[in-house]
Amino acid sequence: MEIPEHAQAAALQRLADLGEERAKLLQRAKDLLPQIQEAALEADRLGAQRSRAQKLSKISPATFYKWLPERRSEDRG
């Protein structure tokens, strides 16, 4: 017969471990943002299709397009 407190402690420890791993992954994703922004700007400078670049970046459209400079109407294609 298992003691409920032991099962609870194990479940809480697993939760704490997963929460810590999630926090590390979120920080890593945040740390990648400047590199992704730089790559987005380079792709845009080279004339890549913006919608395709946004999808490949996995960044929300609002954030992605905020990074990019305005294009003149004759530059749009």
N, C-alpha and C positions, 0 to 999 in steps of 0.2 A: 504494500500500500504506500503510495507516494504522498508525501507531506505537501499540502497545498502551497505553503509558503515557498518550498523549493521550486515548484513548478512556476509560481509567480515570479520568483527571482530570476529564473532562467528566461522566462518570457520578457521580463523587463531588461535583462542584459542583452538579449537579442535585439530588442527595440533600440536600446542605446547604441549598440554597435552599428545597426543599420542607419540610425539617425546621424551618427558621426561620419559614416561613409558617404551619405547623401550630402552632408555639409561640405565635405572635401570635393565632391564632384561639382557642386554648385560653385565653389570657389574657383575650381579649375576652369569651368565654363566662363566665369566672369573674367578670369585672367586671359582667356583667349580672345575676348572682344576687341582689344586694340589690333591684334593681328588680323582678325576677320575684317575689321573696318579698313585697314590698310590694303588688304587684298581686294576689297570691294571698290575702293577708290582707284586702284590700279586697273582692275577689269573695266571700270567705267571709262577711265582715261583712254584705254585701248579700244573703246567702242563696243564692248560686250553688251548684249541685250540685258537691260536692267531687270526685267521680270525673271529671266533665267538665272541671273546672278543672285537675285534675292532668294529664289527657291533653293539654289545650291548652298547658300550660306546658312540656311536654317534659322535666319534671324527674322523677326516679325517685320512685315512690310513697313509699318510706321517707323520703326527704328532704322531699318535699312535705308529707306528713301530720305530720311532726315540727314543721314550721313553724306549723301551725294549732293554735289552742286546742282543748281538749276541749269537746265539745258535750254538753249535758245530754241525757238520753234523750228528753225531750219536744221538744227542738229538732231531732231527727233526722227526716228524712223520705225 
